[in-house]
Amino acid sequence: MRCALLVPLAALLVAATPAQERAASLSGTWSVDLRLELTDAAYSQPMVLTVGEDGAVTGSFYNSDILSGRAGSAQGRSCVAFRTTDGQGLYHTSACLVDGKMIGQTWAEGRNFVLPWTATRG
C-alpha cells in the first residue's frame, strides 16, 4: 500500500511548475531575423534568453546585455519583455512564442523607430 501512495507523490514532485515550463519554452539561443522585408538580404542577430523561476529574464540581444526583463504567460501565450542599450540609447523589446517561433518587436527609443521581427531557435 505504501508503494502505491509514493508513486503518485513522486510524479507530483517531478512535474514541472508553470514557471519552469515557461522558462523552458522561452530560454535558449535564438536567431533574430531583422530584415525590413522578407525579400531583403539575410540579416540576423543573436538573442540569448534565460528565464528564472521567478520570471526574471537575463541574457543578451544584439550583443548587448539585457538590463532588466520579465517573462509572463496569459491567454495561451508565453512572452518576454526587456530593455537593452547600445550605450547611446535604450531599446525596449517584447516577443511572444507562437508555434515555436518568437514574434516580436523592438522600439529604439532614441532612434525613433519600431522594428517588427521574428526569431527561430539556433
N, C-alpha and C positions, 0 to 999 in steps of 0.2 A: 504493500500500500504506500509506503514512503517513497519508493521509486516513481510511482505514478504521479505523485504530487511534485516531485523535484523536476521532472522533465518539463512541464508547463512553466514552472517558475524560472528555470534556466532559459527557456525560449524568450520570456519577457525581459530578462536581464541582457540578453544578447541583441535583441531587436534595437534598431537604430531609433533615436529620438527624431522628431521632426527637424530640429536644428541640425542634427548630424546629417540627415538626408539632404537638407538644403545645402549644407556645406559641400557635400559630396557632388551634388549636381552642378554647382557653380564654381567650385575650386578647381584650379588647374591652369594649364597654359593654353592660351587662345591666340589665334592669328586673326587680327582685326583688319578687315578689308575697308580701306579708307578712300576708295575711288569715288569721284563725284558721279560718274556714270559707269554702268556695268560694262560698257564698251571701251572705257579708258584702259590704258596700260595698267597692269597689275601694280598695286601699291598697298602693302600691308605692314603693320607694326605689331609687336608682341604685347600681350596683356597677360599678366600672371596674377591670379586671384587666390587668396587663402581666406576662407570664411571660417571664423571661430564659432564655437558652440553658442556664444553669446550674440552672434550676428555681426560682430565687428569684421570689417574687410581690410586686409592688408595686401601688399604686393606692389605691382608696378604696371604702368601703362605708358606706352610710347617712350620707354626708358626713363620714366620719372616715377619716383616712389609715390604710392598712394598716401596722402597726408591724413585723410580721415574718410572712413567709409562704413556703410551699413548694408546688410542684406535683409530681405524680408520676403514673405510669401503671402499671397492673398489672391482670391479669385482664380485659383488654379495656376498661378504663375509664380516663379521664383525670380527675384530681381536683385540687382545691386545698384548702389549709387555711391559715388566717391568723388574726391577732389584731388587734383594734381596741380603742379606748377612747372613752368619751364624757366623759372627764375625771374620772369618779367610779368607774368600774369597767371591768373587762375583758370583752370579747366574743370568744368563740372560735367561728370559723365554718369549716365544711367543706362541700364540694359536689363532685359528680361530674357530668360531662357525659353525659347519656343521651338518645339520639335528638334531639340538637340543643338540648336544654333542660338547664339546671342544676337538679339536685335536691339540696337542701342543708338545713342546719340551723345555727342559731346558739344557743350557750349563753351566756346572760348570767350570768356567774359571781356577781356581787354582787347581782343582782336575782332569782336563784334560779329561772330558767326556761330551757327549751329550746323554740325555735320552729322547726318544720319549714317550709320554703318551697320555691318553685320560681322560676325566672328564665328569661326569654327575652331574646334579643338586642334591643337598642334603647335 
